[in-house]
C-alpha cells in the first residue's frame, strides 16, 4: 500500500489514517456502553494478535480529540486501580474488566500501563491479554518514548521475575501453577530487540533480565576450569598436555557478507601454533550474505572448525561445551531478550568469555561474560563509560572491525538522480539505515540539517529487508510527517525510497552529496560504502557501544567528520552542504584514502585482536 516495492515509496493512501482513527473512536464509544459477548471480543484476532497492529502503526495514529484524551486518562486511572490489589475497581465484573482492558489497548501505549500486582485475581483471559499486550514491542517514534519504554521493560522483567520467585515451590496450587506456566510462555516470545537501537542506560533492564534468566537458563554441563597453558620457550610440557588454546566464536552465518568477512579478518593472523578456532553459526541470512567458494576457502584457512548450531537451548549449550573451549566470543546481534541463545549461554561455557563490539552493539550484562572488546575514541570525553558495564571494557585503538575486501564503486549505477526524483542542482543528504534506526532525535537532527540549506533534500532508504523491511511503513510515514512539522521542513524536500536491493542502495548512495549517519545505532557497512564513494559521512561521537561508525571514520583520518554533540552534528552537515569547495575537497580526499583503508585486509588488525585476547586471558 505504500509502494515499498517500487524505487520510490508512496505516501500512506489518502484517507487511511482518518478511517483508522474513526474506527478507533467508534470502538471506544461502543466499549463504554453495555457490551454483549465481551469475552469473545477480547479473543478476536485484533486484540489476540495485537503485535501486528502495533507494528503496522495503529498507535502511531494518535490524533486524540478532547473526548479521547479525557477517556484515556480515566482508563489509565482505572487500569492502575485494577492493577493494585484491593482497589475499588477490582469490584468490576469480568466483562467490565475485559471492556476496560480493550479500551486501554485502543487509547494507551502499553508502557503507560502498570502490571497487575495480584494476577491470580483476574479472569484468565484478561490476565492473558494484559501481559501479552505489556510484552509487545511498540512503535517508538516520538520524543521521550525510548526512555519510557526502557523503564517499562525493566518493570516488566522484574514483574516476571517476582512471579517466578513466588511460584517456584514444588507444591503449587492450581492457580499458581497456571501463573508460572503463563510467565514461562510469555518469556518464549519476548522480543526486546529495540533495546539494541535506543540510547539509554540499560543497567536496570540487565539486572531484571538476569533475575529472570536465573530461573530459566540452562546450567547443564561444566566448562573447563582454567585456560590451557600455552607453550613457553625452554619449558617442557607433558606429551598429554594440549598446547593450543581453543577459541570459539558465535557468528550469524558462514556465508560471505560483511559480518562473516569481519570474523575471518579477526582471526586471519592468529598464531596457528597456539590457537585452534571454532566458529558457530545461527544460520541467519540477509540481503548482503551469499555463497562464495573463494570466501569459503579463506574462511577455512583462518578457522579450523565450523559448527551449525541447532535451534534449541539444550542443543546449543551441549554443542559448545563439547568443544571444551578456553575462550568464547559472542559476535551475533540477531536477537535480544530471553531467546534460546540467552537461555543456553547465560551460564558460562568457557573459562574466559567476551563480546565483540565489532558485531554486537551492546554488552550482554551476564555474569558469565568477562569483557567487551570495543574501540578507543579519538575524544576522551566521548569514551564509553566503564561504570555502565559489568564487563571489563577492553579498548583497542583503530577501527574495531576489519573486512577482507573493500567495496568498489559500481561503474554503472542502477539508478540516477532523475530516477529518484532529484535534480542535479539539489544538495542531497542521505541516510540508508532501517526505519528502526531512525529514532526521534536522530531523524530530527537529519531534518534540521536540511531545513535551512537552500536546494537541500533529505533522501531516506528506510526499508531494509534485513531489518523490518516495509512492515513499519504506515508508522514511519506518521513519524516523518510529525518530525518534519516539528522542525518546519517541507515534506516535498524529503524523498523516501522503497525496499531496495544492495545494488540499488549503492546506486542511491552514489547520487548523494552527504551521508548522515544515524545515532545511537550507526552502521559500519553504509559508512564503509559512503567512504569509498566519496560521500562525506557526518557522524556523531558518543560514549556508547551502539555504533562503530565513528571508529571507521577516525581510523581513516577524518576526525573532521565527527561531531561531539547533536548541535555540532547539524552544524557540520550544514557547513558541508553550503560549502561546495569544502565538500568537493573532502570527497576527493575520502576517495583517495579509501583506496587502501586501514579497516580492509589488515594483518595489523588481526594481530591487535590477538593481543587483546591475550591481555584478557592474562587478567581474567
PLY file of the C-alpha trace (Angstrom):
ply
format ascii 1.0
element vertex 620
property float x
property float y
property float z
element edge 619
property int vertex1
property int vertex2
end_header
0.00 0.00 0.00
2.97 2.34 0.48
4.66 1.33 -2.77
7.57 -0.13 -0.86
8.50 -2.48 -3.71
8.85 0.49 -6.07
12.03 2.56 -6.16
10.10 5.44 -4.64
7.91 4.61 -1.65
4.46 6.13 -1.76
2.55 8.02 0.89
0.06 6.29 3.13
-3.12 6.05 0.99
-5.30 9.12 1.26
-7.90 8.77 3.98
-6.37 5.64 5.52
-5.30 7.31 8.77
-8.64 9.08 9.08
-10.55 5.83 8.73
-8.36 4.13 11.34
-8.92 6.99 13.79
-12.65 6.99 13.07
-12.97 3.26 13.71
-10.96 3.61 16.91
-13.27 6.33 18.20
-16.35 4.30 17.36
-14.92 1.21 19.06
-14.04 3.19 22.18
-17.57 4.60 22.45
-19.07 1.14 21.95
-16.87 -0.35 24.68
-18.02 2.31 27.12
-21.58 1.05 26.82
-23.10 -2.32 27.60
-21.23 -4.93 25.59
-22.61 -8.38 24.94
-20.05 -11.05 24.19
-17.08 -9.16 25.67
-15.20 -12.42 26.20
-15.44 -13.30 22.52
-14.48 -9.77 21.52
-11.33 -9.85 23.66
-10.42 -13.12 21.91
-10.85 -11.50 18.48
-7.75 -11.51 16.27
-7.48 -7.72 16.51
-6.67 -7.99 20.23
-5.23 -11.51 20.26
-2.57 -10.63 17.65
-2.14 -7.07 18.80
1.56 -7.01 17.96
0.66 -6.90 14.27
-1.41 -3.76 14.87
1.43 -2.11 16.77
3.94 -2.96 14.05
1.56 -1.61 11.42
1.38 1.69 13.25
-2.04 1.57 14.88
-0.94 3.56 17.93
1.14 5.91 15.77
-2.13 7.42 14.52
-2.52 9.30 17.79
-4.67 12.30 16.90
-6.67 12.02 20.14
-9.53 14.50 20.37
-10.57 16.10 23.67
-13.02 13.32 24.48
-10.39 10.66 23.84
-7.77 12.48 25.93
-10.19 12.54 28.86
-11.18 8.91 28.24
-7.54 7.82 28.05
-6.74 9.48 31.37
-9.75 7.82 33.01
-8.93 4.40 31.53
-5.34 4.63 32.72
-6.51 5.56 36.22
-8.91 2.60 36.28
-6.25 0.19 34.99
-3.88 1.44 37.69
-6.58 0.74 40.27
-7.25 -2.69 38.80
-3.53 -3.45 38.84
-3.35 -2.70 42.56
-4.69 -5.28 44.98
-7.75 -4.38 47.00
-8.81 -1.40 44.88
-12.39 -0.37 44.22
-12.04 -1.10 40.52
-11.31 -4.70 41.40
-15.06 -4.98 42.03
-15.70 -4.73 38.29
-17.19 -7.93 36.96
-15.31 -9.98 34.38
-16.95 -8.41 31.32
-16.36 -4.90 32.67
-12.69 -5.75 33.17
-12.49 -7.07 29.61
-14.02 -3.88 28.19
-11.72 -1.71 30.30
-8.66 -3.55 29.02
-9.80 -3.26 25.39
-10.34 0.48 25.83
-6.84 0.72 27.24
-5.38 -1.12 24.24
-7.18 1.30 21.92
-6.09 4.50 23.67
-2.85 3.92 25.57
0.68 2.76 24.78
1.50 -0.35 26.78
4.41 1.32 28.57
1.99 3.75 30.28
0.05 0.97 32.00
1.19 -0.84 35.17
1.18 -4.61 35.57
-1.27 -6.43 37.86
0.14 -6.95 41.35
-2.13 -9.90 42.15
-2.59 -11.50 38.74
-4.41 -14.53 40.16
-7.40 -12.30 40.97
-8.04 -11.50 37.31
-10.08 -13.59 34.88
-7.79 -15.90 32.92
-8.41 -14.23 29.56
-7.95 -10.71 30.98
-4.62 -11.65 32.52
-3.50 -13.41 29.33
-4.28 -10.42 27.13
-2.93 -7.85 29.62
0.52 -9.40 29.99
0.74 -10.19 26.27
-0.01 -6.54 25.47
2.59 -5.40 28.04
5.28 -7.55 26.40
4.81 -6.33 22.81
7.43 -4.04 21.23
5.62 -0.82 20.27
6.50 1.67 17.57
8.53 4.39 19.28
8.70 7.49 17.12
8.16 10.43 19.44
10.40 12.33 21.85
10.81 10.61 25.20
9.24 7.31 24.14
12.51 5.37 24.02
13.35 6.17 27.65
9.79 5.48 28.79
9.76 2.09 27.08
13.16 1.09 28.51
11.84 1.82 32.01
8.73 -0.25 31.20
10.88 -3.19 30.05
12.77 -3.15 33.35
9.45 -3.15 35.25
8.08 -5.96 33.07
11.13 -8.17 33.60
11.11 -7.52 37.35
7.39 -8.34 37.42
8.05 -11.64 35.64
10.95 -12.39 37.99
8.76 -11.63 41.02
6.13 -14.02 39.68
8.69 -16.76 39.11
10.16 -16.18 42.58
6.70 -16.58 44.12
5.81 -19.73 42.17
8.94 -21.87 42.41
7.66 -24.10 45.21
7.19 -27.77 44.37
3.67 -27.86 45.86
1.92 -25.03 44.00
-1.84 -24.82 43.90
-3.55 -24.87 40.52
-3.74 -21.07 40.09
-0.08 -20.50 40.98
0.99 -23.34 38.70
-1.06 -21.82 35.87
0.53 -18.42 36.50
4.02 -19.90 36.33
3.22 -21.64 33.04
1.85 -18.36 31.67
5.00 -16.47 32.65
7.21 -19.07 31.01
5.11 -18.90 27.81
5.41 -15.13 27.86
9.19 -15.36 28.02
9.39 -17.63 25.00
8.06 -14.89 22.73
9.60 -11.85 24.40
11.23 -9.57 21.80
13.45 -6.84 23.23
15.37 -6.16 20.04
14.63 -2.42 20.11
16.98 -2.18 23.09
19.82 -2.58 20.57
18.76 0.72 18.99
17.93 3.12 21.80
20.32 5.43 23.62
19.54 4.73 27.25
21.34 3.15 30.22
20.32 -0.49 30.44
21.65 -1.40 33.88
18.15 -1.82 35.34
17.00 -3.87 32.34
20.02 -6.14 32.52
19.64 -6.69 36.26
15.98 -7.59 35.80
16.71 -9.83 32.81
19.36 -11.65 34.83
16.80 -12.26 37.59
14.56 -13.95 35.03
17.39 -15.95 33.48
18.38 -17.31 36.89
15.04 -19.16 36.73
15.10 -20.40 33.14
18.70 -20.54 31.90
20.30 -23.94 31.48
23.03 -24.98 33.90
23.83 -28.35 32.35
27.43 -29.21 31.69
30.58 -27.76 33.15
33.18 -25.82 31.17
36.84 -26.43 31.83
38.03 -24.69 35.00
41.03 -22.86 33.51
42.52 -21.82 30.20
45.05 -24.21 28.72
48.62 -23.08 29.20
50.42 -22.16 26.01
53.94 -23.50 25.41
56.75 -21.34 26.73
60.27 -21.39 25.34
62.56 -23.54 27.48
59.70 -25.24 29.32
58.84 -28.86 28.52
55.17 -29.85 28.59
53.93 -33.38 29.19
53.06 -35.11 25.94
49.43 -35.37 27.03
49.09 -31.63 27.68
47.24 -29.80 24.87
49.31 -26.90 23.64
46.70 -24.95 21.69
44.04 -22.76 23.19
40.57 -23.29 21.75
38.72 -20.12 20.84
35.04 -20.31 19.90
33.12 -17.51 18.19
29.36 -17.30 17.72
28.50 -15.51 14.46
25.47 -15.03 12.24
26.44 -17.02 9.19
29.30 -18.76 7.40
28.25 -17.28 4.05
30.11 -14.33 2.56
28.94 -10.97 3.88
30.26 -8.08 5.97
29.79 -9.84 9.32
31.38 -13.13 8.26
34.23 -11.32 6.49
34.91 -9.49 9.72
35.09 -12.79 11.61
37.70 -14.14 9.18
39.63 -10.85 9.27
39.65 -11.06 13.07
41.38 -14.45 13.10
43.41 -14.46 9.88
46.75 -13.69 11.60
46.23 -15.58 14.85
49.19 -17.87 15.52
48.07 -21.35 14.34
50.68 -22.95 16.58
48.91 -21.56 19.64
45.23 -21.26 18.69
42.52 -23.55 17.32
39.41 -21.67 16.19
35.82 -22.95 16.37
33.09 -20.95 14.61
29.40 -21.42 15.47
26.61 -20.17 13.21
22.95 -19.47 13.88
22.26 -19.66 10.13
20.99 -16.08 9.78
20.82 -14.73 6.22
20.11 -11.22 5.00
20.38 -9.42 1.66
24.18 -8.98 1.90
25.02 -12.67 2.52
25.79 -15.00 -0.38
27.54 -18.28 -1.19
31.09 -17.79 -2.43
33.55 -20.70 -2.85
36.57 -18.40 -2.71
35.38 -16.95 0.57
34.73 -20.46 1.90
38.39 -21.26 1.29
39.57 -18.15 3.12
37.19 -18.95 5.97
38.56 -22.47 6.32
42.16 -21.23 6.17
41.57 -18.96 9.16
39.09 -21.03 11.15
39.69 -24.69 11.91
36.16 -25.87 12.70
32.63 -24.91 11.62
29.62 -25.78 13.75
26.00 -25.21 12.68
24.05 -24.82 15.91
20.59 -26.33 16.48
17.68 -24.09 17.42
17.04 -25.37 20.94
18.90 -24.08 24.03
19.94 -27.54 25.18
21.43 -28.41 21.80
23.23 -25.07 21.58
24.78 -25.43 25.01
25.73 -29.07 24.55
27.40 -28.40 21.20
29.56 -25.56 22.53
30.51 -27.33 25.76
31.50 -30.44 23.81
34.31 -28.48 22.15
35.95 -27.77 25.54
36.74 -24.13 24.77
39.22 -21.88 26.53
37.73 -18.62 25.22
34.23 -17.91 23.92
33.49 -14.79 21.84
29.97 -13.51 21.15
29.54 -11.89 17.72
25.84 -12.36 16.94
23.37 -9.47 17.20
20.29 -11.04 15.61
18.20 -11.06 18.81
17.95 -9.60 22.28
15.64 -10.80 25.00
15.06 -14.20 26.58
15.77 -16.23 23.47
17.20 -19.76 23.07
20.70 -18.31 22.78
20.29 -16.43 26.06
18.92 -19.48 27.85
21.85 -21.54 26.56
24.66 -19.04 27.23
23.66 -17.18 30.40
25.83 -19.56 32.41
29.44 -19.93 31.45
30.56 -22.19 28.58
34.29 -21.33 28.75
36.76 -20.02 31.36
37.03 -16.68 29.52
34.16 -15.01 27.62
33.87 -11.69 25.77
31.54 -9.73 23.49
32.91 -8.26 20.25
31.65 -4.71 19.72
32.60 -5.15 16.06
29.44 -7.24 15.68
27.31 -6.63 18.79
26.14 -3.09 19.66
25.88 -3.64 23.40
27.15 -5.78 26.22
25.30 -8.88 27.37
25.26 -7.93 31.04
25.56 -11.60 32.04
27.83 -12.57 34.94
29.39 -15.21 32.68
30.91 -12.60 30.33
34.18 -11.04 31.39
34.79 -8.31 28.83
33.66 -6.24 25.86
36.27 -5.59 23.18
35.50 -2.14 21.82
37.18 0.89 20.27
39.20 3.76 21.63
37.59 7.13 20.95
39.65 9.94 19.46
37.96 12.19 22.05
38.49 11.07 25.69
35.36 12.97 26.72
33.29 10.67 24.49
34.75 7.40 25.75
32.40 4.55 26.60
31.86 4.66 30.37
33.12 1.65 32.33
30.62 2.25 35.14
27.73 1.44 32.79
29.06 -2.09 32.23
29.52 -5.09 34.47
32.04 -6.44 31.96
35.55 -5.02 31.64
35.90 -2.73 28.62
38.98 -3.53 26.56
39.56 -0.51 24.32
41.61 -1.21 21.21
42.92 1.64 19.02
41.84 1.51 15.41
38.65 0.69 13.54
37.44 -2.21 15.80
36.23 -4.05 12.70
38.09 -5.16 9.58
36.96 -6.68 6.29
38.71 -8.96 3.82
37.81 -6.93 0.75
36.85 -3.34 0.14
33.65 -2.33 -1.54
34.20 -0.94 -5.01
32.12 1.86 -6.56
29.91 0.42 -9.28
30.82 1.74 -12.71
27.24 1.65 -14.00
24.88 2.63 -11.16
21.42 1.11 -11.44
19.73 4.42 -10.60
20.19 8.08 -11.47
19.07 11.25 -9.73
16.24 11.55 -12.22
15.04 8.07 -11.26
14.85 9.25 -7.65
13.02 12.49 -8.42
16.11 14.57 -7.68
17.57 17.49 -9.62
21.23 17.91 -10.49
21.14 21.17 -8.52
19.82 19.51 -5.35
22.17 19.07 -2.41
21.29 15.56 -1.33
21.78 14.43 2.26
21.13 10.71 2.56
20.55 8.06 5.16
20.03 4.40 4.25
19.55 2.99 7.73
16.48 0.96 8.62
13.48 2.94 9.82
14.07 1.23 13.17
17.40 3.08 13.50
15.80 6.47 12.89
14.95 7.31 16.47
13.26 10.65 17.08
16.38 12.65 17.96
18.35 11.20 15.05
15.64 11.87 12.45
15.11 15.35 13.89
18.83 16.14 13.56
18.79 15.00 9.93
15.82 17.21 9.11
17.39 20.16 10.94
20.49 19.65 8.81
18.39 20.09 5.66
15.77 22.68 6.55
17.86 25.87 6.40
20.05 24.92 3.42
18.75 26.14 0.03
18.18 23.35 -2.51
18.89 20.66 0.12
16.84 17.47 0.18
16.74 14.52 2.56
16.94 11.11 0.86
15.90 8.16 3.03
16.07 4.42 2.24
14.42 3.05 5.40
13.01 -0.30 4.25
15.96 -2.64 4.65
14.70 -6.22 4.13
17.29 -7.46 6.62
15.53 -5.45 9.32
11.81 -4.67 9.40
11.50 -4.28 5.62
8.31 -2.31 4.85
6.27 -3.57 7.82
6.60 -0.25 9.66
5.77 1.93 6.65
2.49 3.38 7.97
4.00 4.29 11.33
7.18 5.62 9.75
5.17 7.91 7.46
3.48 9.35 10.55
6.83 9.80 12.28
8.33 11.58 9.26
5.33 13.90 8.95
5.37 14.78 12.65
9.11 15.47 12.82
9.02 17.49 9.59
6.25 19.65 11.06
8.25 19.99 14.28
11.33 21.41 12.50
9.45 23.23 9.74
10.71 21.10 6.83
8.51 20.96 3.73
7.67 17.25 3.13
8.33 17.85 -0.57
12.02 18.09 0.36
12.01 14.53 1.72
12.38 11.61 -0.70
11.65 8.15 0.73
12.79 5.14 -1.25
11.17 1.72 -1.27
12.70 -1.64 -0.46
15.97 -1.67 -2.38
18.39 -4.34 -3.49
22.04 -3.92 -2.47
22.83 -2.66 -5.99
20.02 -0.09 -5.84
21.05 1.08 -2.36
24.61 1.68 -3.58
23.32 3.48 -6.66
21.19 5.74 -4.48
24.24 6.50 -2.34
26.19 7.49 -5.46
23.53 10.18 -6.04
24.12 11.75 -2.61
26.39 14.63 -1.62
26.48 13.95 2.13
25.73 10.84 4.17
24.06 11.37 7.56
24.92 8.52 9.91
22.10 7.64 12.32
22.57 7.52 16.06
22.81 5.98 18.55
22.97 2.85 16.36
25.01 3.63 13.27
26.16 1.24 10.63
29.61 0.05 9.62
28.56 -1.21 6.18
26.94 2.03 4.99
29.78 4.08 6.48
32.24 1.93 4.52
30.22 2.47 1.35
29.99 6.23 1.91
33.75 6.45 2.36
34.62 4.59 -0.84
32.02 6.54 -2.85
33.48 9.79 -1.53
30.24 10.82 0.19
31.30 12.54 3.44
29.63 10.68 6.35
28.63 13.11 9.10
28.95 11.04 12.27
28.17 11.61 15.93
30.76 10.69 18.52
29.14 9.09 21.52
30.08 7.30 24.70
28.11 4.26 23.63
28.93 0.86 22.17
25.87 1.04 19.91
27.80 2.15 16.87
31.26 1.66 15.46
30.91 4.07 12.52
32.90 6.67 14.48
35.86 4.29 14.69
35.91 3.69 10.93
35.86 7.42 10.20
38.60 8.27 12.70
40.76 5.30 11.63
40.77 6.70 8.09
41.99 10.04 9.46
38.80 12.07 9.01
38.12 13.27 12.55
36.81 16.45 10.88
33.65 14.45 10.02
32.98 13.60 13.68
30.76 15.76 15.87
30.66 15.58 19.66
27.01 16.57 20.14
23.83 16.94 18.14
24.23 20.69 17.61
27.72 20.14 16.20
26.35 17.31 14.01
23.76 19.64 12.46
26.29 22.45 12.04
28.80 20.12 10.34
26.20 18.81 7.90
25.09 22.33 7.04
28.67 23.55 6.59
29.40 20.75 4.13
26.12 21.41 2.31
26.74 25.15 1.93
30.43 25.00 1.02
30.78 23.28 -2.35
34.57 23.61 -2.38
34.88 22.04 1.08
32.52 19.22 0.13
34.35 18.52 -3.13
37.75 18.56 -1.45
36.55 16.23 1.31
35.05 13.83 -1.22
38.28 13.74 -3.23
40.40 13.05 -0.15
37.95 10.37 1.01
38.14 8.51 -2.29
41.92 8.65 -2.18
42.14 7.42 1.42
39.54 4.72 0.83
41.65 3.07 -1.88
43.64 1.35 0.86
41.54 1.68 4.03
43.06 0.53 7.30
39.92 -1.49 8.00
40.31 -3.75 4.95
42.65 -6.75 4.66
44.67 -5.53 7.63
47.08 -8.00 9.23
47.68 -5.44 11.97
44.02 -5.64 12.96
44.16 -9.40 13.50
47.40 -9.11 15.45
45.88 -6.38 17.63
42.87 -8.60 18.33
45.15 -11.50 19.31
46.96 -9.19 21.73
43.63 -8.02 23.16
42.59 -11.63 23.80
45.97 -12.45 25.34
45.53 -9.47 27.66
42.03 -10.66 28.54
43.20 -14.20 29.31
46.05 -12.95 31.49
43.75 -10.71 33.51
40.54 -12.75 33.58
0 1
1 2
2 3
3 4
4 5
5 6
6 7
7 8
8 9
9 10
10 11
11 12
12 13
13 14
14 15
15 16
16 17
17 18
18 19
19 20
20 21
21 22
22 23
23 24
24 25
25 26
26 27
27 28
28 29
29 30
30 31
31 32
32 33
33 34
34 35
35 36
36 37
37 38
38 39
39 40
40 41
41 42
42 43
43 44
44 45
45 46
46 47
47 48
48 49
49 50
50 51
51 52
52 53
53 54
54 55
55 56
56 57
57 58
58 59
59 60
60 61
61 62
62 63
63 64
64 65
65 66
66 67
67 68
68 69
69 70
70 71
71 72
72 73
73 74
74 75
75 76
76 77
77 78
78 79
79 80
80 81
81 82
82 83
83 84
84 85
85 86
86 87
87 88
88 89
89 90
90 91
91 92
92 93
93 94
94 95
95 96
96 97
97 98
98 99
99 100
100 101
101 102
102 103
103 104
104 105
105 106
106 107
107 108
108 109
109 110
110 111
111 112
112 113
113 114
114 115
115 116
116 117
117 118
118 119
119 120
120 121
121 122
122 123
123 124
124 125
125 126
126 127
127 128
128 129
129 130
130 131
131 132
132 133
133 134
134 135
135 136
136 137
137 138
138 139
139 140
140 141
141 142
142 143
143 144
144 145
145 146
146 147
147 148
148 149
149 150
150 151
151 152
152 153
153 154
154 155
155 156
156 157
157 158
158 159
159 160
160 161
161 162
162 163
163 164
164 165
165 166
166 167
167 168
168 169
169 170
170 171
171 172
172 173
173 174
174 175
175 176
176 177
177 178
178 179
179 180
180 181
181 182
182 183
183 184
184 185
185 186
186 187
187 188
188 189
189 190
190 191
191 192
192 193
193 194
194 195
195 196
196 197
197 198
198 199
199 200
200 201
201 202
202 203
203 204
204 205
205 206
206 207
207 208
208 209
209 210
210 211
211 212
212 213
213 214
214 215
215 216
216 217
217 218
218 219
219 220
220 221
221 222
222 223
223 224
224 225
225 226
226 227
227 228
228 229
229 230
230 231
231 232
232 233
233 234
234 235
235 236
236 237
237 238
238 239
239 240
240 241
241 242
242 243
243 244
244 245
245 246
246 247
247 248
248 249
249 250
250 251
251 252
252 253
253 254
254 255
255 256
256 257
257 258
258 259
259 260
260 261
261 262
262 263
263 264
264 265
265 266
266 267
267 268
268 269
269 270
270 271
271 272
272 273
273 274
274 275
275 276
276 277
277 278
278 279
279 280
280 281
281 282
282 283
283 284
284 285
285 286
286 287
287 288
288 289
289 290
290 291
291 292
292 293
293 294
294 295
295 296
296 297
297 298
298 299
299 300
300 301
301 302
302 303
303 304
304 305
305 306
306 307
307 308
308 309
309 310
310 311
311 312
312 313
313 314
314 315
315 316
316 317
317 318
318 319
319 320
320 321
321 322
322 323
323 324
324 325
325 326
326 327
327 328
328 329
329 330
330 331
331 332
332 333
333 334
334 335
335 336
336 337
337 338
338 339
339 340
340 341
341 342
342 343
343 344
344 345
345 346
346 347
347 348
348 349
349 350
350 351
351 352
352 353
353 354
354 355
355 356
356 357
357 358
358 359
359 360
360 361
361 362
362 363
363 364
364 365
365 366
366 367
367 368
368 369
369 370
370 371
371 372
372 373
373 374
374 375
375 376
376 377
377 378
378 379
379 380
380 381
381 382
382 383
383 384
384 385
385 386
386 387
387 388
388 389
389 390
390 391
391 392
392 393
393 394
394 395
395 396
396 397
397 398
398 399
399 400
400 401
401 402
402 403
403 404
404 405
405 406
406 407
407 408
408 409
409 410
410 411
411 412
412 413
413 414
414 415
415 416
416 417
417 418
418 419
419 420
420 421
421 422
422 423
423 424
424 425
425 426
426 427
427 428
428 429
429 430
430 431
431 432
432 433
433 434
434 435
435 436
436 437
437 438
438 439
439 440
440 441
441 442
442 443
443 444
444 445
445 446
446 447
447 448
448 449
449 450
450 451
451 452
452 453
453 454
454 455
455 456
456 457
457 458
458 459
459 460
460 461
461 462
462 463
463 464
464 465
465 466
466 467
467 468
468 469
469 470
470 471
471 472
472 473
473 474
474 475
475 476
476 477
477 478
478 479
479 480
480 481
481 482
482 483
483 484
484 485
485 486
486 487
487 488
488 489
489 490
490 491
491 492
492 493
493 494
494 495
495 496
496 497
497 498
498 499
499 500
500 501
501 502
502 503
503 504
504 505
505 506
506 507
507 508
508 509
509 510
510 511
511 512
512 513
513 514
514 515
515 516
516 517
517 518
518 519
519 520
520 521
521 522
522 523
523 524
524 525
525 526
526 527
527 528
528 529
529 530
530 531
531 532
532 533
533 534
534 535
535 536
536 537
537 538
538 539
539 540
540 541
541 542
542 543
543 544
544 545
545 546
546 547
547 548
548 549
549 550
550 551
551 552
552 553
553 554
554 555
555 556
556 557
557 558
558 559
559 560
560 561
561 562
562 563
563 564
564 565
565 566
566 567
567 568
568 569
569 570
570 571
571 572
572 573
573 574
574 575
575 576
576 577
577 578
578 579
579 580
580 581
581 582
582 583
583 584
584 585
585 586
586 587
587 588
588 589
589 590
590 591
591 592
592 593
593 594
594 595
595 596
596 597
597 598
598 599
599 600
600 601
601 602
602 603
603 604
604 605
605 606
606 607
607 608
608 609
609 610
610 611
611 612
612 613
613 614
614 615
615 616
616 617
617 618
618 619
